Each structure stands twice: as structure tokens, then as C-alpha cells.
Amino acid sequence: MPRDANAGGDIFGGWTLSQMDLAAGGLAAEQAQGRVATVAIEAMRFLRPISVGDEVSCYCSLAKTGETSLEVKVETWARGRGHGKAPQKVTEGVFTFVAIDAEGHPRPLAAGRRD
């Protein structure tokens, strides 16, 4: 949407980052079988701008698990407004989440979820 863009019509990196965090958090919560919190974002690379009107998709894969944490790799792709334009990767990053309990304290991941 235009409110998410700079004067040149490119989407703010922060908006893109928030969409990636939402997507990665969904996968992390599913894998952790409960609540998670973002604790780090590493290796962010913005490869090309996203324009207002582009269709944006985030693809997530589980990269690593620990005792209480999970790393999720996220690739974000955008397809231009016109039909027939091939999607292009616009950014990628690695998001780290920690499984948390009801009080917000780290908790062990479910059995079988560790690398």
C-alpha cells in the first residue's frame, strides 16, 4: 500500500521485515508447538526493491533447532503488477526464535524437535 512506501514508491524495508517475521514466527510456533519470541535476525540481505502493488510471498524453512530455540530461513519473493512477470527474490534472512511458556520464560522444545 502507498502508506508503506517511500517517496520513490519502494516499500520500506521495515514493512518487509515485519512480514518475514510473521511468516517465520508461524512456522516456529508450529514446530515449537506453542508460543515463541523473536530473539535475533541475522544475515538480512535486500536484493532489490519491492514496488507498491507487487505481490509479495515469504517462504520459510526450518534451518536449525536447539534445546529452546529455532532458526528459520526466510526468502521473500515479489511479482510485478503486470501479468506474466516472473517472481524475483527480493530479500532473505535467518530469524531465531525461542520457545516460551505462559510467563514468557524459555522452555524446552517438544521431544523430537531438536537437531
N, C-alpha and C positions, 0 to 999 in steps of 0.2 A: 504494500500500500504506500502511497506517496508520503505519509507521515513517518514511514520507516526509512526514508531515503535522504541523501544529502542533496545539495542544490544541483548536482550533476545528474541526478536520477539513479544513482547507485545506492543499493541497500546498505545500511550501516552494518559493520562487522558485528556489533553487539547484538543486533537482531538475529543475525545468522547464528552466532554463538548460542543464543538462548534456545533456538530451535534445535540445535545439535544437542544441547544439554537435556532438553525434554525427551528427545528420541533415545539418547543413551541412558537416561535415567529410567525409562520404561523397560529397556532390556535388563539393566542392572537390577531393578526391583523384582522382575520376573525370575531372574537367576538366583537372587538372594532370598526369594520367597518372603518378601516383606519390604519394609522401609529402608531407603538408602539416602545418603547425603553425598553431594559432590565435594570432594576434597582437593582435587587438582585437575588442571587442564594442561597437557603437555603437547609439544610438537605441533602447535597450530600453524597451518600454512594457508594463506589466502592466495589462490592461484589466479583467479580472475574475478572481476566484479559481477554482482548479481544486479540486474536491472528491475525496475518496477514492472510488474506484470509477468516476470519469469515464473515458471512452475519450478518449485524447489522440492527436492526429495533428499532425505537423510537415510543412509544405510549404515546399520550398526552390526558389529561382530564382537564377540567376547574375545579379548586378546589374552587375558591372564586373570587368574584368581589367586587369592591368598587366604589367610585364616579369616580375616574380616573384610577384605577389600576385593574389588573387581576393577579391571581395566577394560574399557570399551573403546574400540577404534570406530570412528565415525567418518564416513565420506559423505560430502554433500554435493549433489549434482543439480544443475539448473538447465531447464529447457526454455529457449526463447519463445516469445509470444506467438510467432508465426508457426503455422502447421508445417511439419516436415523438418524442423530444425532438430538436429541430434543433440541429446543432452551432453553437457560438458561438466567435468569435475571442477568445482569452484573452490572447495576447501576440504581440509581433512584435519583430524586431531585425535588425541588419545585422552579420554576422560577417566579419572579414577574416582570410584565411589566406595564408601564404607557402609556396610550393613549396620543399621542402628535399631535399638529397641525402643519401646514406648517413651522412655525418658531421654532419648537422644544419645545414649551411650553405645559405643561399638559392641557388636555381638558377633558370634561365630556364624559363618555361612552354614547353610544346611549341609548335611552329610552328602558327600559325592559331588560337591561343587568346587573343590579345590584342585589346582593343577599340581 
